Amino acid sequence: TLPSEDDLMYKRYKSIFGSWPYQPKKLFPSNNSLKQNFRFDFSRWWSMDEPIPGAGWNGTCWVMKRPTRTSFSWQKGNHSNLSFSMSPTSGSYLASGKLLTWITPEAKNELQIYINGHLAHYVWVSNDTFQAEFSSQLLNEGYNNIAFTSVIDEKLGLSFALEWVSLDPVQ
């Protein structure tokens, strides 16, 4: 039998799981709750790293420059990606990102970025920040992927350190 709402165990269970009996949540949110943009920066809170939603990354690292802390991750190997869900608007999108550093000049110069398998033609807007404008038709309703390829230092197996990446509708 189910416990009553006055039962202490019922109250504890409901405060943890939000329902009785427990109903697992979907892996990806429903489309009506998806955002129209994507931003990922490896972590915002010191020592509370989120799982990286992709592959080819070395784990979250930190740079301590008082008064701020900056999270980043090295691309390990030639390929890495980030997976995300969104509900794109029509029109154009701007992919932006910032590299904290790179292992060799070739790692930066030979960087290629793919949006759902399509090569994004980007420009360096500063020494460490890239931007690429592309059609929203490259984005899917729901699951999407941004991938990076570059050369690596054969001895270290690393390429570049990504601080953040975002995809935003062009206003």
FENBELSUL-V179130 format. One record per run of one state. SS is the DSSP state (hx for helix, st for strand, lp for the rest). FROM is the first residue (numbers start at 1). LEN is the number of residues. If there is no record, write none. Layout:
BEGIN
ss=SS from=FROM len=LEN
ss=SS from=FROM len=LEN
END
This chain:
BEGIN
ss=lp from=1 len=7
ss=hx from=8 len=10
ss=lp from=18 len=13
ss=hx from=31 len=3
ss=lp from=34 len=4
ss=st from=38 len=3
ss=lp from=41 len=13
ss=st from=54 len=2
ss=lp from=56 len=1
ss=st from=57 len=1
ss=lp from=58 len=3
ss=st from=61 len=5
ss=lp from=66 len=2
ss=st from=68 len=9
ss=lp from=77 len=2
ss=st from=79 len=8
ss=lp from=87 len=5
ss=st from=92 len=11
ss=lp from=103 len=2
ss=hx from=105 len=5
ss=lp from=110 len=2
ss=st from=112 len=4
ss=lp from=116 len=2
ss=st from=118 len=3
ss=lp from=121 len=2
ss=st from=123 len=2
ss=lp from=125 len=4
ss=st from=129 len=7
ss=hx from=136 len=3
ss=lp from=139 len=3
ss=st from=142 len=8
ss=lp from=150 len=3
ss=st from=153 len=1
ss=lp from=154 len=4
ss=st from=158 len=12
ss=lp from=170 len=2
END
